[in-house]
Amino acid sequence: MYDGMYLVEYLGQTGAGKAILVFMDGIVFGHDTGVIYDGRYEPCSDDPRHMNVALRLTVPKGIALVQGVPPQPAEYNFEIHTRIPAQQGAPITVETPYGPVAIRIAFLRDIPNAIAA
């Protein structure tokens, strides 16, 4: 129900973008045009239609964030923890250390059987 490939569209104070995230067996990973996403997810115990997601974002040097953070001279990391709808397109706001980001997550496809096996 949760495993698959997702499109994440996001909007911050100074910009917008898109990322692809893959959810598979409790692990989530992905990338946008600059930031790397790695983490874990699990179904919410009180609502199985949602997932608890913990992500570590790696921002390479020279990459600006949509929250208004200008490009930095060195790579840095930060973590976010959020609850997202599983395989739904409802908009939510994710709080980050640098400000809120509005996101919409949409299920794209299942994990191919050859990979999931």
VMD Tcl script that draws the C-alpha trace (Angstrom):
set ca {
  {0.00 0.00 0.00}
  {2.85 2.44 0.76}
  {5.69 1.19 -1.43}
  {6.10 2.94 -4.74}
  {7.44 5.95 -6.58}
  {6.03 9.37 -5.69}
  {6.17 12.85 -7.21}
  {6.59 15.63 -4.65}
  {5.76 19.15 -5.80}
  {6.84 21.82 -3.33}
  {6.55 25.57 -2.82}
  {8.57 27.68 -0.40}
  {8.95 31.38 0.34}
  {11.25 32.02 -2.63}
  {10.73 29.20 -5.08}
  {9.19 25.91 -6.13}
  {10.35 22.56 -7.42}
  {9.71 18.86 -7.87}
  {11.35 15.74 -6.48}
  {10.96 12.02 -6.97}
  {10.89 9.81 -3.86}
  {10.91 6.01 -3.78}
  {9.31 4.27 -0.79}
  {10.32 0.63 -0.41}
  {10.28 -1.68 2.61}
  {10.43 1.15 5.16}
  {13.21 3.04 3.33}
  {12.67 6.25 1.37}
  {15.17 7.90 -0.97}
  {15.09 10.42 -3.76}
  {16.43 13.51 -5.44}
  {15.40 16.80 -6.97}
  {17.60 19.03 -9.11}
  {20.02 19.53 -6.22}
  {18.96 18.06 -2.87}
  {19.34 14.38 -1.89}
  {16.68 12.76 0.31}
  {17.28 9.66 2.48}
  {15.21 8.29 5.33}
  {12.62 5.92 6.72}
  {8.84 5.66 6.79}
  {6.18 3.65 8.58}
  {2.39 3.59 8.63}
  {0.80 5.81 11.28}
  {-0.46 3.63 14.10}
  {-3.62 5.74 14.51}
  {-4.43 6.14 10.78}
  {-3.11 3.60 8.22}
  {-4.00 6.02 5.38}
  {-0.99 8.11 6.42}
  {2.75 7.53 6.78}
  {5.22 8.93 9.30}
  {8.29 10.02 7.36}
  {11.72 10.97 8.68}
  {14.09 12.39 6.06}
  {17.66 13.62 6.09}
  {18.21 16.16 3.34}
  {21.71 16.67 1.97}
  {22.19 20.05 0.31}
  {25.31 20.25 -1.89}
  {27.38 23.44 -1.85}
  {26.03 26.12 -4.17}
  {22.37 25.01 -3.96}
  {19.69 27.49 -2.77}
  {16.58 26.30 -0.91}
  {13.01 27.33 -1.70}
  {12.68 28.50 1.92}
  {14.97 31.42 1.06}
  {18.33 29.94 2.12}
  {20.96 31.22 -0.34}
  {23.61 28.93 -1.81}
  {26.17 27.92 0.83}
  {29.93 27.38 0.35}
  {29.83 23.86 1.82}
  {27.48 20.87 1.81}
  {25.12 20.65 4.80}
  {22.33 18.41 6.10}
  {19.09 18.81 8.00}
  {16.25 16.55 9.04}
  {12.50 16.77 8.72}
  {9.79 14.64 10.29}
  {6.27 14.72 8.93}
  {3.08 12.78 8.37}
  {1.91 12.41 4.78}
  {-1.09 10.80 3.09}
  {-0.27 7.45 1.48}
  {-0.92 7.40 -2.28}
  {-3.03 10.58 -2.18}
  {-2.58 14.06 -3.58}
  {-3.69 16.15 -0.59}
  {-1.61 19.29 0.02}
  {0.23 19.54 3.34}
  {2.73 21.89 4.96}
  {6.07 20.49 6.11}
  {7.96 22.38 8.79}
  {11.72 22.54 8.20}
  {14.48 24.22 10.24}
  {14.51 26.96 7.58}
  {10.76 27.59 7.28}
  {7.60 25.92 6.03}
  {7.26 24.25 2.64}
  {3.89 23.48 1.05}
  {3.93 20.10 -0.67}
  {1.66 17.91 -2.68}
  {2.65 14.26 -2.97}
  {1.23 12.02 -5.68}
  {1.66 8.30 -6.19}
  {3.20 7.58 -9.61}
  {3.73 3.84 -9.81}
  {4.33 0.59 -7.96}
  {7.80 -0.87 -7.41}
  {8.46 -3.28 -10.30}
  {8.14 -6.94 -9.25}
  {11.70 -7.70 -10.36}
  {13.03 -5.11 -7.90}
  {10.62 -5.79 -5.04}
  {11.36 -9.54 -4.98}
}
mol new
graphics top color blue
foreach p $ca { graphics top sphere $p radius 0.5 }
foreach p [lrange $ca 0 end-1] q [lrange $ca 1 end] { graphics top cylinder $p $q radius 0.2 }
display resetview
